[in-house]
Amino acid sequence: MPEEKSHSVPVWLTKDFIQEKLRVYFKDDSLKLEKLGINPAIGNGENYASVMTRINVEYTTKDSKSKKLTTNFLVKTTFAEKDPAAHVLINYGVYTREMDMYQRIIPKLAELVKTEIRDPRKLFAGTVNVDRKTNSIIFEDLSLEHYMVASRLKKLDLEHTHLVLEKLASFHAAGAVLVEREPGIVKENYDRGFYNRHIRGYEPIMTNLLRALSRSLNLDEELRQRYKAKIDRLVDRVMVYGERSTTNNPGDFLTLAHGDLWTTNVMFQYDGQGHPINVTFIDFQFCVWNSPAIDLHYFFSTSIHDNLYLENQLELIQFYYYKLVNALKKLKYSGHVPSLFDFQLQFRMRAFYAVFASLIFEPLMLYNGKEEASLEQIISEKASGQRFKDDIYQQECVRKKLHLTLPFLEQWGLLDEM
């Protein structure tokens, strides 16, 4: 596993701070926080855009009669301003956007799914507190209900994939209907995904990783001869092609897309036989008003078994599409619903999203080496940063996958000039 960075605890994350928030959440001014435990919630390499902390609280109330009550919550905070990653991310509005999602949007989406789609299963973690002064969010710890994150290394089989697509269709349908009923609710700050027309803060990340991919191809003569020149040309065009792939066109079905949908951002609940019975979505920093196709490309390219990714995309889109149409009908959506044929075309028009997701982000997501995994390392030109980037593409699993991914993308025409 990657070496762990020391977990930095924010100075404001104190007993007094948590006690104040819990008194509001539980609507009980008698609540007294007796003990606060603080631990990292995720490992190195599993999140590149924030700090996740699990807090264990012991508290009493007047009704508990001095009996200590215990529970856990998760606290999500931004990187410190001195971290180079913060300067990349802050201009995308990711921190304020996620706070807005948990404070205003997610409760409304959850209510639509529960009452109108009539799916009682949890779709998101409940919001405990959003604090804009500290740029922090406190929400339910879903592990208490036996939810768990799937392995980013093993990825998802068909059973898990179908469940994600079913719930994703509900999420997308609810997002489209919410905006139809409340025009302007996502007007501010929901137009800046990884690719957009406003900022190119991710450009050094994209280009540095593509250059590392190009260097890795020198270690494989077959791949070098066939693909190195194409990858080298892509370095200078990755942002243009990416922006083109996320440009909304007249007639497109648009909704609130998750924007960063991969294994670490979904949590599964299982029955006694080990079958997944529900999935919830987490991490809403890159939610964006766009085509649902970007979520599908990103998810397929990073999170499902190779045979599903390479052989079953059309039928997975069909599965998702019928779930989406059914959810939109239950919500009485009055906008234009594309035919399956038109939706497949919309998916095809966003296909470059699969290039950056599979060649740039997926190898990073699969990283399991010894180097420190961080955005700072990707941006850095120091020796440690170069080692990390080269190590990403020299992993055996990544080198094997390139023999599948590169021909697949090339057959779609996605590595040629566009």
Phi, psi and chi 1 to 4 in degrees:
 res  aa     phi    psi   chi1   chi2   chi3   chi4
   1 MET       -  155.4  -70.5  -64.9  -67.7      -
   2 PRO   -62.0  152.7  -20.8   31.7      -      -
   3 GLU   -65.0  141.4  -65.0  176.0   -3.0      -
   4 GLU   -84.9  131.6  -62.6  -70.7  -22.1      -
   5 LYS   -75.6  149.4  -73.6 -178.1   81.6  171.2
   6 SER   -62.3  139.1   59.2      -      -      -
   7 HIS   -83.3  114.8 -174.2   67.0      -      -
   8 SER   -86.3  117.9  178.8      -      -      -
   9 VAL   -91.2  122.6  178.3      -      -      -
  10 PRO   -57.8  142.7  -21.0   31.9      -      -
  11 VAL   -65.5  -26.2  -65.2      -      -      -
  12 TRP   -81.1  -10.4   49.8  -98.3      -      -
  13 LEU   -81.3   79.6 -169.7   56.8      -      -
  14 THR  -117.6  171.0   62.6      -      -      -
  15 LYS   -60.0  -41.4  -73.8  178.7   65.2  175.4
  16 ASP   -63.8  -41.3  -72.9  -16.7      -      -
  17 PHE   -62.9  -49.2  178.4   86.5      -      -
  18 ILE   -67.3  -39.2  -63.7  -60.9      -      -
  19 GLN   -60.0  -43.6  177.7  175.2  -84.2      -
  20 GLU   -60.6  -44.3  174.7 -169.4  -14.5      -
  21 LYS   -68.4  -39.1  -56.1  -54.3  179.8 -175.0
  22 LEU   -70.5  -32.8  -66.5 -174.4      -      -
  23 ARG   -61.4  -39.1  -76.4  178.5  173.3  177.8
  24 VAL   -70.3  -44.7  174.5      -      -      -
  25 TYR   -63.2  -45.1  176.9   63.5      -      -
  26 PHE   -87.2   -3.8  -72.2  115.8      -      -
  27 LYS    55.0   49.8  -62.5 -179.1  175.1   62.1
  28 ASP  -147.3  103.1 -169.9  -18.7      -      -
  29 ASP   -72.4  -10.1  -71.6  -22.1      -      -
  30 SER   -84.2   -7.4   73.1      -      -      -
  31 LEU   -61.2  131.5 -175.2  147.7      -      -
  32 LYS  -125.4  122.0 -178.2  178.5 -179.7 -177.8
  33 LEU   -80.9  116.3 -171.7   60.4      -      -
  34 GLU   -89.6  -35.4  -56.3  -71.3  -13.5      -
  35 LYS  -150.6  140.8 -175.3  177.1  179.7 -178.8
  36 LEU  -129.6  118.8  174.1   64.9      -      -
  37 GLY  -108.1  138.0      -      -      -      -
  38 ILE  -127.9  126.0  -58.7  174.3      -      -
  39 ASN  -144.9  153.5  -65.6  -72.6      -      -
  40 PRO   -63.8  143.1   21.7  -31.8      -      -
  41 ALA   -95.1  -24.8      -      -      -      -
  42 ILE  -137.8  159.8   56.9  176.5      -      -
  43 GLY   -87.3  168.6      -      -      -      -
  44 ASN   -60.2  136.5 -172.3   26.2      -      -
  45 GLY    92.1   -3.0      -      -      -      -
  46 GLU  -106.3   -7.2  -61.8 -164.1   -8.4      -
  47 ASN  -156.2  130.7 -168.8  -69.7      -      -
  48 TYR  -115.0    6.6  -70.0   85.4      -      -
  49 ALA  -130.2    8.6      -      -      -      -
  50 SER  -170.4  176.3   57.4      -      -      -
  51 VAL  -116.5  126.9  176.8      -      -      -
  52 MET  -110.2  128.0  -68.0  -72.9  -69.6      -
  53 THR  -126.7  133.5  -57.2      -      -      -
  54 ARG   -98.4  128.0  175.0  171.5  -77.6  108.2
  55 ILE  -113.3  133.7   60.0  171.5      -      -
  56 ASN  -104.2  125.9  175.0  -95.8      -      -
  57 VAL  -119.1  139.3  -62.5      -      -      -
  58 GLU  -116.9  127.4  -69.3 -174.3    5.9      -
  59 TYR  -146.4  162.6   63.8   95.2      -      -
  60 THR  -128.3  157.0   58.2      -      -      -
  61 THR  -135.0  170.3   67.3      -      -      -
  62 LYS   -62.6  -31.0   63.7  179.7 -179.0 -179.4
  63 ASP   -79.8  -20.3  -66.0  -29.6      -      -
  64 SER   -79.7   -9.5   69.1      -      -      -
  65 LYS    54.8   49.1  -61.4  178.8 -180.0  178.3
  66 SER    71.1   -1.3  -61.5      -      -      -
  67 LYS   -74.9  128.5  179.5 -177.8  177.4 -179.1
  68 LYS   -76.2  131.4  -69.0 -177.2 -179.8  179.2
  69 LEU  -104.6  143.0  -54.8  172.2      -      -
  70 THR  -128.7  145.8   63.9      -      -      -
  71 THR  -164.0  173.1 -168.2      -      -      -
  72 ASN  -120.1  152.7  -64.7  -22.7      -      -
  73 PHE  -138.2  164.0  -63.4  101.3      -      -
  74 LEU  -108.8  140.8  -69.0  178.1      -      -
  75 VAL  -119.8  125.4 -178.9      -      -      -
  76 LYS  -110.9  128.6 -172.0  166.9 -169.7  174.4
  77 THR  -133.0  161.6   55.9      -      -      -
  78 THR   -79.8  167.2   68.6      -      -      -
  79 PHE   -68.7  154.2  -77.4  120.7      -      -
  80 ALA   -62.9  149.4      -      -      -      -
  81 GLU   -59.4  -25.0  -82.5  -60.4  -47.0      -
  82 LYS   -75.9  -14.1   64.8 -178.7 -179.6  179.7
  83 ASP   -77.3  127.5 -167.2  -45.7      -      -
  84 PRO   -55.9  -27.6  -26.1   34.5      -      -
  85 ALA   -61.5  -33.5      -      -      -      -
  86 ALA   -63.6  -35.7      -      -      -      -
  87 HIS   -73.8  -25.3  -61.0  -68.9      -      -
  88 VAL   -72.9  -45.6  172.2      -      -      -
  89 LEU   -83.4  -31.0  -64.1  165.8      -      -
  90 ILE   -64.8  -33.1 -163.6  166.2      -      -
  91 ASN   -73.2  -13.0  -70.4  -35.4      -      -
  92 TYR   -83.6   -7.9  -75.2   81.2      -      -
  93 GLY    70.8   23.2      -      -      -      -
  94 VAL   -67.6  -34.6  -63.6      -      -      -
  95 TYR   -72.4  -47.4  -56.6  127.8      -      -
  96 THR   -68.4  -31.6   55.3      -      -      -
  97 ARG   -66.6  -44.3 -170.3 -177.9  -37.4  168.3
  98 GLU   -68.0  -36.9 -173.8  164.7   41.2      -
  99 MET   -62.8  -40.4  -72.5 -171.9  -73.4      -
 100 ASP   -64.0  -39.9 -174.1   59.4      -      -
 101 MET   -60.3  -50.0  -78.0  -67.7  -63.6      -
 102 TYR   -69.9  -30.0  -87.7  104.1      -      -
 103 GLN   -84.9  -40.9 -165.5  167.1   43.9      -
 104 ARG  -114.3  -39.7  -66.1 -163.6  -49.9  130.8
 105 ILE   -91.1  -50.7  -51.9  -63.5      -      -
 106 ILE   -58.0  -44.6  -77.0  176.1      -      -
 107 PRO   -58.9  -35.7  -26.0   36.8      -      -
 108 LYS   -72.6  -40.4  -66.4 -179.5  178.9 -179.1
 109 LEU   -63.6  -42.8  -63.9  178.5      -      -
 110 ALA   -61.2  -39.6      -      -      -      -
 111 GLU   -67.6  -40.4 -175.2   65.8   15.8      -
 112 LEU   -61.4  -44.7  -74.5  172.5      -      -
 113 VAL   -65.8  -40.6  171.4      -      -      -
 114 LYS   -71.5  -45.4 -179.1  179.1  178.7 -179.5
 115 THR   -92.8  -31.0   61.0      -      -      -
 116 GLU  -106.9  -40.5  -63.1 -173.0   39.0      -
 117 ILE   -76.5  -20.8  -62.9  179.9      -      -
 118 ARG    65.1   44.1  -63.7 -174.3  -66.9  -80.8
 119 ASP  -111.6  107.0 -175.1  -10.5      -      -
 120 PRO   -76.0   -8.5   30.2  -35.4      -      -
 121 ARG   -70.0  145.9  -63.8  172.9  -63.3  175.7
 122 LYS   -62.7  137.9 -171.6 -174.8  -68.6  -73.1
 123 LEU  -109.3  -28.1 -171.6   60.3      -      -
 124 PHE  -141.6  162.1  -46.0  105.7      -      -
 125 ALA   -71.5  141.0      -      -      -      -
 126 GLY   -68.7  142.9      -      -      -      -
 127 THR   -83.9  126.7  -53.9      -      -      -
 128 VAL   -92.5  -48.3  175.2      -      -      -
 129 ASN  -160.7  142.4  177.9  -97.7      -      -
 130 VAL  -120.2  122.3  173.4      -      -      -
 131 ASP  -121.0  106.1 -171.2  -81.1      -      -
 132 ARG   -77.1  -18.7  -65.5 -179.9 -177.3  -90.4
 133 LYS   -68.0  -40.1 -177.1  177.7  179.4 -179.7
 134 THR  -101.2    1.9   59.5      -      -      -
 135 ASN    52.8   51.3  -71.3  -32.2      -      -
 136 SER  -131.2  154.6   65.6      -      -      -
 137 ILE  -130.5  132.2  -53.3  166.8      -      -
 138 ILE  -111.5  128.2  -55.2  175.1      -      -
 139 PHE  -141.9  172.2   46.2   85.6      -      -
 140 GLU   -56.8  145.3  -67.1  176.6  -35.6      -
 141 ASP   -91.5  102.2 -176.4   -6.2      -      -
 142 LEU   -67.4  -15.4  -67.1  176.5      -      -
 143 SER   -63.8  -22.8   67.6      -      -      -
 144 LEU   -66.6  -22.7  -62.9  176.9      -      -
 145 GLU  -103.0   20.5  -61.2  177.1   48.0      -
 146 HIS    66.2   27.5  -52.5  -68.4      -      -
 147 TYR   -81.2  145.6  -76.8   88.5      -      -
 148 MET  -144.7  152.5   60.4 -174.9   69.0      -
 149 VAL   -81.5  135.3  174.6      -      -      -
 150 ALA   -71.4  162.5      -      -      -      -
 151 SER   -71.2  123.9  170.1      -      -      -
 152 ARG   -69.1  -17.4   63.0 -173.2  168.7   94.2
 153 LEU   -90.2  -39.7  -55.8  178.4      -      -
 154 LYS   -81.7  -30.1  -65.3  179.9  180.0  178.6
 155 LYS    67.8 -169.9  -59.5 -169.1  176.2 -176.2
 156 LEU  -111.5  138.6  -55.1  177.9      -      -
 157 ASP   -85.8 -175.8   61.0   15.6      -      -
 158 LEU   -64.2  -39.1 -176.6   60.1      -      -
 159 GLU   -61.4  -47.0 -173.3  176.2   19.0      -
 160 HIS   -66.3  -40.2  -72.3   78.5      -      -
 161 THR   -63.0  -44.5  -61.6      -      -      -
 162 HIS   -60.3  -41.2  -86.6  164.1      -      -
 163 LEU   -64.9  -42.6 -175.4   55.3      -      -
 164 VAL   -61.4  -44.1  171.2      -      -      -
 165 LEU   -66.3  -36.9  -67.3  176.8      -      -
 166 GLU   -62.7  -47.4  177.5 -171.5   -5.8      -
 167 LYS   -73.2  -31.8  -64.0  -62.2  -70.1  -71.7
 168 LEU   -64.5  -39.1 -177.0   63.4      -      -
 169 ALA   -60.8  -39.5      -      -      -      -
 170 SER   -66.2  -42.3  -66.4      -      -      -
 171 PHE   -60.0  -47.5  173.1   54.9      -      -
 172 HIS   -66.8  -41.9  -73.6  159.3      -      -
 173 ALA   -62.5  -45.1      -      -      -      -
 174 ALA   -63.3  -38.1      -      -      -      -
 175 GLY   -64.0  -42.7      -      -      -      -
 176 ALA   -65.0  -41.2      -      -      -      -
 177 VAL   -71.9  -37.8  168.6      -      -      -
 178 LEU   -59.5  -44.7  177.7   62.4      -      -
 179 VAL   -69.5  -33.3  171.6      -      -      -
 180 GLU   -63.5  -39.4 -177.6  177.9   63.6      -
 181 ARG   -83.0  -29.9  -64.1  178.9 -174.5  179.0
 182 GLU  -126.6   73.7  -61.1 -173.2   37.1      -
 183 PRO   -55.4  135.2  -23.0   33.7      -      -
 184 GLY    93.2   -5.5      -      -      -      -
 185 ILE   -66.0  -26.5 -167.9  170.5      -      -
 186 VAL  -117.3   27.5  -63.5      -      -      -
 187 LYS   -68.2  -40.0 -177.7  178.3 -179.5 -179.5
 188 GLU   -93.1  124.8  -60.2  -66.3  -28.6      -
 189 ASN    75.1   14.5 -158.0   28.3      -      -
 190 TYR  -112.0   27.9  -73.6   86.3      -      -
 191 ASP  -123.0   22.0   57.5   -7.0      -      -
 192 ARG  -129.0   78.4  -61.5 -166.5  177.5 -167.0
 193 GLY   -83.5 -164.3      -      -      -      -
 194 PHE   -58.2  -34.4  -66.7  114.2      -      -
 195 TYR  -117.2  134.7  -66.0  110.0      -      -
 196 ASN  -162.6  176.6   60.1   82.0      -      -
 197 ARG   -92.9    6.7  -62.6  -69.6 -174.2  178.9
 198 HIS  -110.6  -38.1  -53.7  -73.8      -      -
 199 ILE  -148.0  148.3 -173.6  172.1      -      -
 200 ARG  -122.5   42.8  -71.9 -175.2  171.2 -179.0
 201 GLY   -60.9  -27.5      -      -      -      -
 202 TYR   -83.9   -2.4 -100.1   83.4      -      -
 203 GLU   -57.6  -47.0 -175.1  167.6   12.2      -
 204 PRO   -63.6  -29.4   19.2  -31.3      -      -
 205 ILE   -68.9  -47.3  -66.6  170.3      -      -
 206 MET   -61.5  -49.5  -55.6  -81.3 -170.9      -
 207 THR   -71.6  -38.3   56.0      -      -      -
 208 ASN   -62.7  -39.2  -77.6   -6.1      -      -
 209 LEU   -73.3  -36.3  -71.3  172.2      -      -
 210 LEU   -64.2  -38.5  -79.2  175.9      -      -
 211 ARG   -64.3  -38.5  -69.1 -171.0 -178.3  101.7
 212 ALA   -65.3  -38.2      -      -      -      -
 213 LEU   -61.0  -45.1  167.1   58.6      -      -
 214 SER   -59.1  -43.4  176.0      -      -      -
 215 ARG   -62.1  -38.2  -69.0 -166.5  -63.6  -88.5
 216 SER   -66.3  -27.9   78.0      -      -      -
 217 LEU   -67.5  -20.9  -63.0 -178.4      -      -
 218 ASN   -65.5  -17.2  -70.4  -36.6      -      -
 219 LEU   -87.2   -3.5  -56.1  174.8      -      -
 220 ASP  -136.2  104.7 -171.6  -52.2      -      -
 221 GLU   -59.7  -39.2 -174.7   60.9   20.3      -
 222 GLU   -61.9  -48.0  177.0 -172.5  -11.3      -
 223 LEU   -69.6  -37.0  -64.7 -177.3      -      -
 224 ARG   -60.4  -48.5 -174.6 -168.0   68.2   78.9
 225 GLN   -64.2  -37.4  -71.2 -172.1    3.6      -
 226 ARG   -87.1  -32.8 -172.3  169.9  174.2 -178.5
 227 TYR  -123.7  -17.2  -61.0  109.3      -      -
 228 LYS   -60.2  -44.3 -171.1  175.1 -171.1  -57.3
 229 ALA   -62.7  -35.8      -      -      -      -
 230 LYS   -69.8  -39.8  -66.0 -172.8  176.3 -173.6
 231 ILE   -67.9  -41.2  -63.4  -58.4      -      -
 232 ASP   -60.6  -40.1  -70.7  -18.0      -      -
 233 ARG   -67.7  -34.0 -177.1  173.0   61.6 -119.2
 234 LEU   -67.4  -27.1 -171.8   58.9      -      -
 235 VAL   -53.2  -44.0  170.2      -      -      -
 236 ASP   -82.7   -7.1  -65.4  -33.0      -      -
 237 ARG  -121.6   -0.6  -53.2 -177.5 -173.8 -169.4
 238 VAL   -61.5  -36.9   62.3      -      -      -
 239 MET   -73.5  -40.6  -59.9  -51.7  -68.5      -
 240 VAL   -62.8  -47.7  173.2      -      -      -
 241 TYR   -66.1  -37.4  -69.0  164.7      -      -
 242 GLY   -65.1  -43.4      -      -      -      -
 243 GLU   -64.0  -37.9  -70.7  162.6   12.4      -
 244 ARG   -63.9  -37.6 -168.6 -178.0  -60.5  169.2
 245 SER   -72.5  -16.5   73.6      -      -      -
 246 THR  -110.7   12.2   54.0      -      -      -
 247 THR   -80.0  125.5  -62.3      -      -      -
 248 ASN   -79.3  136.0  -62.6  -36.1      -      -
 249 ASN  -113.1  153.0  -57.3  -56.5      -      -
 250 PRO   -55.0  133.9  -25.1   34.7      -      -
 251 GLY    92.1  -11.7      -      -      -      -
 252 ASP   -65.6  142.1  -74.6  -13.9      -      -
 253 PHE   -80.6  122.8  173.1   77.3      -      -
 254 LEU  -119.0  152.0  -56.8  176.7      -      -
 255 THR  -159.5 -174.5 -172.1      -      -      -
 256 LEU   -85.6  104.2 -173.8   61.7      -      -
 257 ALA   -86.5  149.9      -      -      -      -
 258 HIS   -64.8  -45.5 -177.2  -78.4      -      -
 259 GLY    90.7  -18.2      -      -      -      -
 260 ASP  -147.0   50.8 -166.7   14.5      -      -
 261 LEU   -89.6  101.5 -171.4   67.5      -      -
 262 TRP  -145.5  178.6   65.4  -66.6      -      -
 263 THR   -54.5  -39.1   46.4      -      -      -
 264 THR   -70.3  -15.6  -62.3      -      -      -
 265 ASN  -104.7   16.4  -71.9  -22.4      -      -
 266 VAL  -130.2  145.1  -65.7      -      -      -
 267 MET  -127.7  133.7  -61.9 -174.1   72.7      -
 268 PHE  -107.5  146.9  -68.0   93.9      -      -
 269 GLN  -115.3  141.2 -170.5 -179.1   50.4      -
 270 TYR  -121.8  155.3  -64.8   86.4      -      -
 271 ASP   -88.5 -175.4   63.4   16.7      -      -
 272 GLY   -66.7  -18.6      -      -      -      -
 273 GLN   -96.4    4.6  -73.6   70.9   48.3      -
 274 GLY    86.4   12.4      -      -      -      -
 275 HIS   -91.4  138.5  -63.7  -72.8      -      -
 276 PRO   -69.3  132.1   26.1  -34.3      -      -
 277 ILE  -115.7  -15.3   55.9  175.4      -      -
 278 ASN  -158.0  157.3 -167.1   32.0      -      -
 279 VAL  -138.6  140.3   62.4      -      -      -
 280 THR  -120.5  154.0   60.1      -      -      -
 281 PHE  -103.6  142.4  -58.6  120.4      -      -
 282 ILE  -133.3  168.5   58.8  175.6      -      -
 283 ASP    66.4   94.1 -160.2  -20.2      -      -
 284 PHE  -115.7   31.2  -58.8   96.4      -      -
 285 GLN   -70.0  -29.3  -66.9 -177.9  -33.9      -
 286 PHE  -110.7   23.8  -80.2   95.1      -      -
 287 CYS   -58.0  137.6  -76.0      -      -      -
 288 VAL  -148.7  146.8   62.4      -      -      -
 289 TRP   -82.4  106.0 -177.3 -108.3      -      -
 290 ASN  -163.7 -169.1 -151.6  -77.5      -      -
 291 SER   -73.7  141.7  167.4      -      -      -
 292 PRO   -62.9  -15.5   21.6  -32.0      -      -
 293 ALA   -61.0  -28.8      -      -      -      -
 294 ILE   -68.5  -35.1   67.7  170.5      -      -
 295 ASP   -66.5  -39.6  -83.0  -13.4      -      -
 296 LEU   -65.8  -47.5  -64.4  175.7      -      -
 297 HIS   -59.3  -46.7  -83.9  -61.6      -      -
 298 TYR   -63.5  -45.1 -165.6   90.7      -      -
 299 PHE   -65.8  -48.2  176.7   63.4      -      -
 300 PHE   -61.1  -39.1  -67.7  161.1      -      -
 301 SER   -76.1  -21.2  -60.7      -      -      -
 302 THR  -117.7  -17.4   62.4      -      -      -
 303 SER  -131.7   -6.4  -55.5      -      -      -
 304 ILE  -116.1  161.9   64.2  177.5      -      -
 305 HIS   -56.7  149.6  -73.8  175.1      -      -
 306 ASP   -57.7  -40.3  -69.3  -14.0      -      -
 307 ASN   -65.0  -35.0   65.8  -54.2      -      -
 308 LEU   -68.8  -42.2  -60.9  177.4      -      -
 309 TYR   -64.1  -42.6  170.1   66.9      -      -
 310 LEU   -86.1  -26.5  -62.7  170.0      -      -
 311 GLU  -119.9  -19.0  -58.1  168.9   12.8      -
 312 ASN  -122.1   15.1  -61.8   90.2      -      -
 313 GLN   -62.1  -42.4  -76.0 -162.0   34.4      -
 314 LEU   -61.4  -43.6  -70.7  178.1      -      -
 315 GLU   -73.5  -27.6   57.7 -169.0   86.1      -
 316 LEU   -68.7  -38.7  -69.1  174.3      -      -
 317 ILE   -63.5  -42.3  -64.8  167.0      -      -
 318 GLN   -60.9  -44.2 -178.3 -174.7   40.9      -
 319 PHE   -58.1  -49.8  175.7   88.9      -      -
 320 TYR   -60.8  -44.6  160.8   86.1      -      -
 321 TYR   -59.5  -45.6  171.7   81.5      -      -
 322 TYR   -67.3  -34.0  -72.2  133.5      -      -
 323 LYS   -66.4  -39.6  -64.3  -68.1 -175.9 -178.1
 324 LEU   -63.7  -48.4  174.1   68.3      -      -
 325 VAL   -60.9  -42.4  170.4      -      -      -
 326 ASN   -62.5  -42.4 -175.2   52.7      -      -
 327 ALA   -66.8  -40.2      -      -      -      -
 328 LEU   -63.6  -37.0  -70.9  170.6      -      -
 329 LYS   -64.4  -43.5  -73.4 -179.6  179.3  177.1
 330 LYS   -63.7  -32.5  -70.0 -178.6  177.5  179.0
 331 LEU   -85.7   -2.3  -69.9  163.1      -      -
 332 LYS    58.1   44.8  -64.2 -179.6  173.2   57.7
 333 TYR   -65.5  130.4  177.5   64.6      -      -
 334 SER  -102.9   -1.8   63.1      -      -      -
 335 GLY   -78.9  178.1      -      -      -      -
 336 HIS   -72.8  127.0  172.0   65.6      -      -
 337 VAL  -106.1  117.8  178.8      -      -      -
 338 PRO   -68.4  156.0   27.1  -35.2      -      -
 339 SER   -69.5  165.1   65.5      -      -      -
 340 LEU   -59.5  -40.5  175.4   58.8      -      -
 341 PHE   -59.1  -47.9  179.1   79.4      -      -
 342 ASP   -66.1  -35.7  -74.2  -21.1      -      -
 343 PHE   -68.5  -37.7 -171.5   77.4      -      -
 344 GLN   -62.0  -37.9  -67.6  -81.1   14.9      -
 345 LEU   -64.7  -39.9  -69.8  177.8      -      -
 346 GLN   -62.1  -40.7 -169.6  171.1  -36.8      -
 347 PHE   -61.9  -42.2  179.1   80.8      -      -
 348 ARG   -64.9  -38.2 -176.5   66.8  176.4   86.8
 349 MET   -66.9  -22.5  -68.8  -61.1  -65.6      -
 350 ARG   -96.5   14.7  -96.8   49.6  176.1 -146.5
 351 ALA   -64.2  -25.3      -      -      -      -
 352 PHE   -63.1  -21.3 -172.8   79.6      -      -
 353 TYR   -56.8  -30.2 -135.3   72.4      -      -
 354 ALA   -69.9  -26.7      -      -      -      -
 355 VAL   -67.8  -54.3  174.9      -      -      -
 356 PHE   -69.0  -34.7  103.8   89.2      -      -
 357 ALA   -66.4  -41.6      -      -      -      -
 358 SER   -86.9  -30.9   57.2      -      -      -
 359 LEU   -96.1  -24.0  -64.3 -175.9      -      -
 360 ILE  -109.4  -52.1  -62.0  174.2      -      -
 361 PHE   -84.2  -40.4  -83.8   13.9      -      -
 362 GLU   -60.5  -46.8 -173.6 -161.5   19.6      -
 363 PRO   -57.5  -37.3  -27.5   37.8      -      -
 364 LEU   -64.8  -41.4 -175.0   62.2      -      -
 365 MET   -65.8  -28.7  -66.2  166.6  177.3      -
 366 LEU   -85.8   -2.4  -68.1  173.9      -      -
 367 TYR   -61.4  128.9 -172.4   66.3      -      -
 368 ASN  -139.5   26.9 -156.3   34.2      -      -
 369 GLY   -90.8 -163.3      -      -      -      -
 370 LYS   -94.0  -15.0   62.7 -178.9 -179.8  179.1
 371 GLU   -77.3  154.0  -58.6  -67.3  -23.0      -
 372 GLU   -64.5  127.5  174.8 -163.8  -47.1      -
 373 ALA   -99.0  113.6      -      -      -      -
 374 SER  -161.3  159.9   67.9      -      -      -
 375 LEU   -63.8  -33.3  -68.8 -174.8      -      -
 376 GLU   -58.2  -41.0  179.5 -178.8    0.6      -
 377 GLN   -66.6  -34.2  -71.5  -79.1   74.3      -
 378 ILE   -69.5  -39.5  -60.0  171.2      -      -
 379 ILE   -74.3  -32.8  -61.5  167.9      -      -
 380 SER   -65.9  143.2  173.1      -      -      -
 381 GLU   -99.6    5.1  -62.5  -62.6  -29.4      -
 382 LYS   -70.3  166.6  -65.2  179.8 -179.4  178.2
 383 ALA   -59.1  -39.7      -      -      -      -
 384 SER   -65.6  -37.3   61.1      -      -      -
 385 GLY   -66.7  -40.7      -      -      -      -
 386 GLN   -64.5  -41.3  -68.9  -64.2   96.0      -
 387 ARG   -60.3  -44.1  -76.0 -162.4  -50.7  -89.3
 388 PHE   -62.3  -48.4  172.1   53.5      -      -
 389 LYS   -63.8  -41.6  -69.6 -174.2  -77.3  -74.4
 390 ASP   -67.3  -37.7  -72.6  -22.6      -      -
 391 ASP   -63.8  -34.0 -154.8   24.8      -      -
 392 ILE   -55.8  -47.9  -70.4  170.9      -      -
 393 TYR   -88.5   -6.5  -71.1   97.0      -      -
 394 GLN   -98.5    3.5  -69.6  175.2   21.1      -
 395 GLN   -63.9  140.8  -61.3  176.2   97.4      -
 396 GLU   -60.0  -40.5 -176.4  178.2   -0.7      -
 397 CYS   -64.8  -35.5   64.1      -      -      -
 398 VAL   -71.9  -42.5  171.7      -      -      -
 399 ARG   -63.0  -39.6  -65.7 -179.4   65.6  178.9
 400 LYS   -66.8  -41.2  -73.4 -177.7  176.8  179.4
 401 LYS   -66.2  -32.4 -178.2   68.8  179.2  -72.0
 402 LEU   -60.6  -30.5  -73.2  173.5      -      -
 403 HIS   -68.1  -18.2  -78.8  -88.3      -      -
 404 LEU   -98.0  -44.5  -58.3  174.2      -      -
 405 THR   -70.4  -46.6  -57.3      -      -      -
 406 LEU   -61.0  -46.7  -72.1  169.6      -      -
 407 PRO   -62.4  -37.0  -23.0   33.5      -      -
 408 PHE   -62.2  -47.1  179.7   77.3      -      -
 409 LEU   -68.1  -37.5  -63.2  173.9      -      -
 410 GLU   -64.7  -39.0 -175.0 -176.8   43.9      -
 411 GLN   -63.9  -27.8  -71.1  162.3   12.8      -
 412 TRP   -80.7   -5.7  -81.6   53.5      -      -
 413 GLY    79.9   17.4      -      -      -      -
 414 LEU   -87.7   -8.8  -64.6  170.4      -      -
 415 LEU  -103.5   -3.8  -59.8 -177.3      -      -
 416 ASP   -92.0  174.4  -68.1  -17.2      -      -
 417 GLU   -64.8  139.2  -68.7 -170.3   48.1      -
 418 MET  -128.0      -  -70.5 -173.1  -72.2      -
